[in-house]
Amino acid sequence: STKGNKGTGLGLSVSYGIIQSHGGEIEVDSKPDRGTVFIITLPVA
């Protein structure tokens, strides 16, 4: 985290809710010491 221990931990939860409310999906692939990839898929209008 770029915020150390000062973050609220709500960012991913809020993002997931917004994506889901628009009919989308989010995939997460996390590898220790390498990083995390987020894939967000949204339907075309």
C-alpha positions as semicolon CSV with decimal commas, in nm:
position;residue;x (nm);y (nm);z (nm)
1;S;0,000;0,000;0,000
2;T;0,116;0,352;-0,069
3;K;-0,055;0,465;0,252
4;G;0,121;0,230;0,491
5;N;-0,112;0,147;0,779
6;K;-0,323;0,463;0,741
7;G;-0,564;0,345;0,469
8;T;-0,925;0,254;0,539
9;G;-0,925;-0,061;0,327
10;L;-1,243;0,047;0,148
11;G;-1,100;0,120;-0,197
12;L;-1,138;-0,226;-0,348
13;S;-1,477;-0,281;-0,186
14;V;-1,613;0,048;-0,322
15;S;-1,462;-0,022;-0,665
16;Y;-1,618;-0,369;-0,671
17;G;-1,960;-0,227;-0,584
18;I;-1,944;0,031;-0,862
19;I;-1,823;-0,221;-1,120
20;Q;-2,089;-0,474;-1,018
21;S;-2,367;-0,213;-1,029
22;H;-2,274;-0,149;-1,392
23;G;-2,291;-0,519;-1,480
24;G;-1,915;-0,562;-1,484
25;E;-1,661;-0,795;-1,332
26;I;-1,325;-0,752;-1,166
27;E;-1,048;-1,013;-1,160
28;V;-0,741;-0,992;-0,939
29;D;-0,411;-1,175;-0,982
30;S;-0,163;-1,107;-0,704
31;K;0,189;-1,245;-0,682
32;P;0,402;-1,187;-0,371
33;D;0,705;-0,965;-0,436
34;R;0,587;-0,908;-0,795
35;G;0,267;-0,705;-0,779
36;T;-0,102;-0,722;-0,852
37;V;-0,297;-0,707;-1,178
38;F;-0,661;-0,596;-1,184
39;I;-0,873;-0,675;-1,490
40;I;-1,200;-0,482;-1,509
41;T;-1,458;-0,586;-1,767
42;L;-1,762;-0,368;-1,837
43;P;-2,041;-0,434;-2,085
44;V;-2,079;-0,209;-2,386
45;A;-2,370;0,032;-2,338
